[in-house]
Amino acid sequence: MHDIDDLERRGIPGVMVASEPFAGAAITQARALGLEVARVITPHPIQDRTDEEMQAIADSTVEAIVAALTIS
């Protein structure tokens, strides 16, 4: 979260990407730091996925990430 804040302060767009179980904690941390950051939530779990499953997750989230980075 601090990295995204640093990027945003320097005029570089950032987006938080978290898997479902960690989304609430990340949002809470952002609010505690006074940050309103763009966020994209991915399916969980990640660690035991095959390469093909990870590619499918990436394919399903890339448009949301690009949109979050380019919204003005």
VMD Tcl script that builds the backbone (N, CA, C; Angstrom):
set m [mol new atoms 216]
animate dup $m
set s [atomselect $m all]
$s set {name element resname resid chain x y z} {
  {N N MET 1 A 0.821 -1.182 0.000}
  {CA C MET 1 A 0.000 0.000 0.000}
  {C C MET 1 A 0.870 1.252 0.000}
  {N N HIS 2 A 1.951 1.206 0.742}
  {CA C HIS 2 A 2.841 2.371 0.782}
  {C C HIS 2 A 3.470 2.624 -0.593}
  {N N ASP 3 A 3.755 1.537 -1.330}
  {CA C ASP 3 A 4.324 1.697 -2.663}
  {C C ASP 3 A 3.338 2.399 -3.597}
  {N N ILE 4 A 2.082 1.997 -3.533}
  {CA C ILE 4 A 1.072 2.632 -4.375}
  {C C ILE 4 A 0.936 4.103 -4.012}
  {N N ASP 5 A 0.955 4.403 -2.715}
  {CA C ASP 5 A 0.879 5.794 -2.271}
  {C C ASP 5 A 2.056 6.594 -2.816}
  {N N ASP 6 A 3.257 6.013 -2.752}
  {CA C ASP 6 A 4.443 6.698 -3.257}
  {C C ASP 6 A 4.321 6.957 -4.761}
  {N N LEU 7 A 3.864 5.953 -5.500}
  {CA C LEU 7 A 3.681 6.135 -6.947}
  {C C LEU 7 A 2.695 7.250 -7.236}
  {N N GLU 8 A 1.554 7.206 -6.576}
  {CA C GLU 8 A 0.513 8.209 -6.803}
  {C C GLU 8 A 1.019 9.618 -6.488}
  {N N ARG 9 A 1.779 9.761 -5.413}
  {CA C ARG 9 A 2.317 11.082 -5.042}
  {C C ARG 9 A 3.276 11.618 -6.106}
  {N N ARG 10 A 3.922 10.688 -6.839}
  {CA C ARG 10 A 4.845 11.096 -7.898}
  {C C ARG 10 A 4.163 11.199 -9.259}
  {N N GLY 11 A 2.827 11.053 -9.269}
  {CA C GLY 11 A 2.078 11.186 -10.507}
  {C C GLY 11 A 2.044 9.928 -11.355}
  {N N ILE 12 A 2.427 8.807 -10.769}
  {CA C ILE 12 A 2.416 7.531 -11.486}
  {C C ILE 12 A 1.228 6.721 -10.971}
  {N N PRO 13 A 0.299 6.372 -11.849}
  {CA C PRO 13 A -0.872 5.638 -11.377}
  {C C PRO 13 A -0.497 4.264 -10.822}
  {N N GLY 14 A -1.199 3.856 -9.793}
  {CA C GLY 14 A -0.993 2.543 -9.192}
  {C C GLY 14 A -2.327 1.868 -8.942}
  {N N VAL 15 A -2.300 0.566 -8.837}
  {CA C VAL 15 A -3.515 -0.190 -8.539}
  {C C VAL 15 A -3.158 -1.338 -7.601}
  {N N MET 16 A -3.989 -1.548 -6.603}
  {CA C MET 16 A -3.813 -2.650 -5.678}
  {C C MET 16 A -4.454 -3.889 -6.297}
  {N N VAL 17 A -3.711 -4.982 -6.336}
  {CA C VAL 17 A -4.257 -6.250 -6.808}
  {C C VAL 17 A -4.135 -7.229 -5.652}
  {N N ALA 18 A -5.267 -7.815 -5.263}
  {CA C ALA 18 A -5.279 -8.753 -4.142}
  {C C ALA 18 A -6.231 -9.891 -4.457}
  {N N SER 19 A -5.942 -11.056 -3.896}
  {CA C SER 19 A -6.896 -12.151 -4.049}
  {C C SER 19 A -7.991 -11.997 -2.988}
  {N N GLU 20 A -9.107 -12.639 -3.247}
  {CA C GLU 20 A -10.339 -12.413 -2.487}
  {C C GLU 20 A -10.188 -12.374 -0.967}
  {N N PRO 21 A -9.517 -13.331 -0.330}
  {CA C PRO 21 A -9.478 -13.293 1.135}
  {C C PRO 21 A -8.705 -12.105 1.714}
  {N N PHE 22 A -7.844 -11.495 0.908}
  {CA C PHE 22 A -7.013 -10.396 1.390}
  {C C PHE 22 A -7.566 -9.021 1.034}
  {N N ALA 23 A -8.637 -8.987 0.270}
  {CA C ALA 23 A -9.196 -7.718 -0.190}
  {C C ALA 23 A -9.628 -6.833 0.969}
  {N N GLY 24 A -10.349 -7.392 1.909}
  {CA C GLY 24 A -10.833 -6.594 3.043}
  {C C GLY 24 A -9.706 -5.982 3.842}
  {N N ALA 25 A -8.671 -6.762 4.107}
  {CA C ALA 25 A -7.519 -6.258 4.878}
  {C C ALA 25 A -6.805 -5.150 4.109}
  {N N ALA 26 A -6.665 -5.321 2.801}
  {CA C ALA 26 A -5.989 -4.304 1.992}
  {C C ALA 26 A -6.787 -3.011 1.962}
  {N N ILE 27 A -8.097 -3.130 1.835}
  {CA C ILE 27 A -8.955 -1.940 1.830}
  {C C ILE 27 A -8.901 -1.241 3.177}
  {N N THR 28 A -8.925 -2.017 4.257}
  {CA C THR 28 A -8.833 -1.442 5.598}
  {C C THR 28 A -7.507 -0.718 5.791}
  {N N GLN 29 A -6.419 -1.329 5.324}
  {CA C GLN 29 A -5.110 -0.686 5.449}
  {C C GLN 29 A -5.071 0.614 4.651}
  {N N ALA 30 A -5.604 0.595 3.444}
  {CA C ALA 30 A -5.613 1.808 2.629}
  {C C ALA 30 A -6.374 2.918 3.338}
  {N N ARG 31 A -7.527 2.595 3.869}
  {CA C ARG 31 A -8.325 3.612 4.571}
  {C C ARG 31 A -7.593 4.127 5.803}
  {N N ALA 32 A -6.930 3.237 6.534}
  {CA C ALA 32 A -6.185 3.651 7.724}
  {C C ALA 32 A -5.060 4.611 7.355}
  {N N LEU 33 A -4.506 4.449 6.161}
  {CA C LEU 33 A -3.444 5.336 5.690}
  {C C LEU 33 A -3.991 6.578 4.997}
  {N N GLY 34 A -5.317 6.653 4.880}
  {CA C GLY 34 A -5.927 7.797 4.222}
  {C C GLY 34 A -5.819 7.755 2.717}
  {N N LEU 35 A -5.732 6.547 2.153}
  {CA C LEU 35 A -5.561 6.389 0.713}
  {C C LEU 35 A -6.850 5.937 0.057}
  {N N GLU 36 A -7.110 6.474 -1.099}
  {CA C GLU 36 A -8.177 5.976 -1.966}
  {C C GLU 36 A -7.476 5.424 -3.189}
  {N N VAL 37 A -7.238 4.135 -3.205}
  {CA C VAL 37 A -6.501 3.537 -4.313}
  {C C VAL 37 A -7.415 2.664 -5.157}
  {N N ALA 38 A -7.100 2.625 -6.444}
  {CA C ALA 38 A -7.820 1.721 -7.338}
  {C C ALA 38 A -7.482 0.297 -6.920}
  {N N ARG 39 A -8.442 -0.610 -7.098}
  {CA C ARG 39 A -8.176 -1.988 -6.699}
  {C C ARG 39 A -8.854 -2.972 -7.635}
  {N N VAL 40 A -8.194 -4.108 -7.799}
  {CA C VAL 40 A -8.720 -5.218 -8.581}
  {C C VAL 40 A -8.556 -6.468 -7.726}
  {N N ILE 41 A -9.629 -7.222 -7.611}
  {CA C ILE 41 A -9.629 -8.420 -6.778}
  {C C ILE 41 A -9.603 -9.648 -7.698}
  {N N THR 42 A -8.724 -10.591 -7.386}
  {CA C THR 42 A -8.589 -11.809 -8.178}
  {C C THR 42 A -9.120 -13.013 -7.400}
  {N N PRO 43 A -9.383 -14.099 -8.116}
  {CA C PRO 43 A -9.801 -15.324 -7.430}
  {C C PRO 43 A -8.694 -15.867 -6.532}
  {N N HIS 44 A -9.084 -16.700 -5.608}
  {CA C HIS 44 A -8.169 -17.320 -4.661}
  {C C HIS 44 A -8.437 -18.811 -4.666}
  {N N PRO 45 A -7.509 -19.655 -4.420}
  {CA C PRO 45 A -6.102 -19.427 -4.104}
  {C C PRO 45 A -5.259 -19.208 -5.361}
  {N N ILE 46 A -4.056 -18.745 -5.133}
  {CA C ILE 46 A -3.116 -18.506 -6.216}
  {C C ILE 46 A -2.005 -19.554 -6.227}
  {N N GLN 47 A -1.483 -19.896 -5.068}
  {CA C GLN 47 A -0.255 -20.683 -4.971}
  {C C GLN 47 A -0.303 -22.054 -5.621}
  {N N ASP 48 A -1.443 -22.698 -5.673}
  {CA C ASP 48 A -1.506 -24.057 -6.212}
  {C C ASP 48 A -2.065 -24.113 -7.630}
  {N N ARG 49 A -2.097 -23.015 -8.315}
  {CA C ARG 49 A -2.652 -22.965 -9.669}
  {C C ARG 49 A -1.639 -23.459 -10.700}
  {N N THR 50 A -2.167 -24.054 -11.759}
  {CA C THR 50 A -1.316 -24.424 -12.882}
  {C C THR 50 A -0.988 -23.174 -13.685}
  {N N ASP 51 A -0.026 -23.300 -14.577}
  {CA C ASP 51 A 0.308 -22.170 -15.447}
  {C C ASP 51 A -0.903 -21.740 -16.259}
  {N N GLU 52 A -1.669 -22.708 -16.726}
  {CA C GLU 52 A -2.851 -22.394 -17.522}
  {C C GLU 52 A -3.900 -21.658 -16.694}
  {N N GLU 53 A -4.089 -22.077 -15.460}
  {CA C GLU 53 A -5.045 -21.397 -14.584}
  {C C GLU 53 A -4.589 -19.976 -14.273}
  {N N MET 54 A -3.297 -19.794 -14.042}
  {CA C MET 54 A -2.774 -18.450 -13.774}
  {C C MET 54 A -2.941 -17.559 -15.005}
  {N N GLN 55 A -2.731 -18.120 -16.179}
  {CA C GLN 55 A -2.928 -17.346 -17.409}
  {C C GLN 55 A -4.384 -16.931 -17.542}
  {N N ALA 56 A -5.307 -17.819 -17.200}
  {CA C ALA 56 A -6.735 -17.491 -17.276}
  {C C ALA 56 A -7.090 -16.388 -16.286}
  {N N ILE 57 A -6.518 -16.431 -15.085}
  {CA C ILE 57 A -6.765 -15.369 -14.098}
  {C C ILE 57 A -6.211 -14.046 -14.619}
  {N N ALA 58 A -5.007 -14.083 -15.148}
  {CA C ALA 58 A -4.407 -12.857 -15.700}
  {C C ALA 58 A -5.260 -12.314 -16.840}
  {N N ASP 59 A -5.675 -13.193 -17.733}
  {CA C ASP 59 A -6.509 -12.759 -18.857}
  {C C ASP 59 A -7.825 -12.137 -18.385}
  {N N SER 60 A -8.377 -12.682 -17.307}
  {CA C SER 60 A -9.678 -12.178 -16.836}
  {C C SER 60 A -9.568 -10.878 -16.041}
  {N N THR 61 A -8.362 -10.519 -15.606}
  {CA C THR 61 A -8.221 -9.311 -14.799}
  {C C THR 61 A -7.464 -8.172 -15.485}
  {N N VAL 62 A -6.778 -8.447 -16.574}
  {CA C VAL 62 A -5.926 -7.427 -17.187}
  {C C VAL 62 A -6.730 -6.196 -17.620}
  {N N GLU 63 A -7.915 -6.386 -18.162}
  {CA C GLU 63 A -8.701 -5.227 -18.593}
  {C C GLU 63 A -9.088 -4.353 -17.404}
  {N N ALA 64 A -9.432 -4.981 -16.281}
  {CA C ALA 64 A -9.787 -4.211 -15.083}
  {C C ALA 64 A -8.579 -3.448 -14.548}
  {N N ILE 65 A -7.411 -4.049 -14.618}
  {CA C ILE 65 A -6.200 -3.385 -14.137}
  {C C ILE 65 A -5.869 -2.191 -15.034}
  {N N VAL 66 A -5.906 -2.399 -16.340}
  {CA C VAL 66 A -5.637 -1.297 -17.267}
  {C C VAL 66 A -6.650 -0.175 -17.068}
  {N N ALA 67 A -7.919 -0.529 -16.922}
  {CA C ALA 67 A -8.947 0.483 -16.704}
  {C C ALA 67 A -8.682 1.261 -15.417}
  {N N ALA 68 A -8.294 0.559 -14.352}
  {CA C ALA 68 A -8.023 1.230 -13.075}
  {C C ALA 68 A -6.829 2.175 -13.195}
  {N N LEU 69 A -5.881 1.841 -14.027}
  {CA C LEU 69 A -4.699 2.682 -14.203}
  {C C LEU 69 A -4.937 3.873 -15.111}
  {N N THR 70 A -5.935 3.795 -15.951}
  {CA C THR 70 A -6.114 4.842 -16.957}
  {C C THR 70 A -7.327 5.725 -16.719}
  {N N ILE 71 A -8.101 5.457 -15.679}
  {CA C ILE 71 A -9.243 6.319 -15.367}
  {C C ILE 71 A -8.708 7.670 -14.898}
  {N N SER 72 A -9.199 8.731 -15.513}
  {CA C SER 72 A -8.698 10.054 -15.096}
  {C C SER 72 A -9.732 10.807 -14.317}
}
mol reanalyze $m
mol bondsrecalc $m
mol representation Tube
mol addrep $m
